[in-house]
Amino acid sequence: MPNVVDLTLCSEARRALHQVLAQRGLGFFLKPGQGPCARLDPRRIAWVVNAARRRSGRGADPDALSRTRRVVRRELIRRMADTLVSAGF
């Protein structure tokens, strides 16, 4: 079953992401010192996913963690794009 997504882990990661975004904002997930080119910090994304894994009580399946990191990354990219469009870029 290589294409099975752990929905519990994904939903818990989204909750954790929304909490961090509410507390620290989108800039928390950007790498510092990148100039005009904004890049996401993979360590911060992994931090959110690991927090979700601990909360959900799930095992450390590497495939599920990788897919969940992708889900969180896509959500952050969508939010960055919305922010850039609303700012006029």
C-alpha positions in Angstrom: 0.0 0.0 0.0 2.5 2.7 -1.0 -0.1 5.3 -1.9 -2.1 5.3 1.3 -2.2 8.7 3.1 -2.6 8.8 6.9 -5.6 11.2 7.1 -5.4 11.4 10.9 -1.8 12.6 10.7 -2.6 15.0 8.0 -5.5 16.6 9.8 -3.4 16.8 13.0 -0.6 18.5 11.0 -3.0 21.0 9.5 -4.3 21.8 13.0 -0.7 22.3 14.3 0.1 24.4 11.2 -2.9 26.7 11.8 -1.9 27.1 15.4 1.7 28.1 14.5 0.5 30.4 11.8 -1.9 32.1 14.2 0.9 32.5 16.8 3.9 33.3 14.7 2.7 34.1 11.1 3.9 32.9 7.7 7.3 34.5 8.1 8.2 31.8 10.7 8.4 29.2 7.9 10.6 31.3 5.6 14.4 30.8 5.6 16.1 33.9 7.0 18.4 36.0 4.8 17.1 34.9 1.4 16.6 38.4 0.1 13.7 39.0 -2.3 13.4 35.2 -3.0 11.3 33.6 -0.3 12.1 29.9 0.4 10.4 27.6 2.9 12.5 26.2 5.7 12.1 22.4 5.6 13.2 22.1 9.2 10.2 24.1 10.4 7.8 22.0 8.2 9.3 18.8 9.7 8.9 20.4 13.2 5.1 20.8 12.6 4.8 17.3 11.2 6.7 15.8 14.2 4.5 17.7 16.6 1.4 16.3 14.9 2.9 12.8 15.0 3.4 13.1 18.7 -0.1 14.5 19.3 -1.8 11.8 17.2 0.1 8.9 18.8 1.0 7.4 15.4 4.1 5.5 14.7 7.0 6.9 12.7 6.1 5.5 9.2 8.6 7.4 6.9 6.2 7.3 3.9 3.3 8.8 5.9 5.6 11.5 7.4 6.9 12.4 3.9 3.4 12.7 2.5 2.3 14.8 5.4 5.3 17.1 5.0 4.2 17.5 1.3 0.7 18.4 2.4 1.9 21.0 4.8 4.4 22.4 2.3 1.6 22.7 -0.3 -0.6 24.6 2.2 2.2 27.0 2.9 2.9 27.6 -0.8 -0.8 28.3 -1.3 -0.8 30.8 1.5 2.4 32.4 0.3 0.9 32.8 -3.2 -2.3 34.3 -1.7 -0.2 36.8 0.3 1.9 37.8 -2.7 -1.1 38.3 -4.9 -2.9 40.4 -2.3 0.3 42.5 -2.0 0.4 43.1 -5.7 3.4 41.0 -6.8 
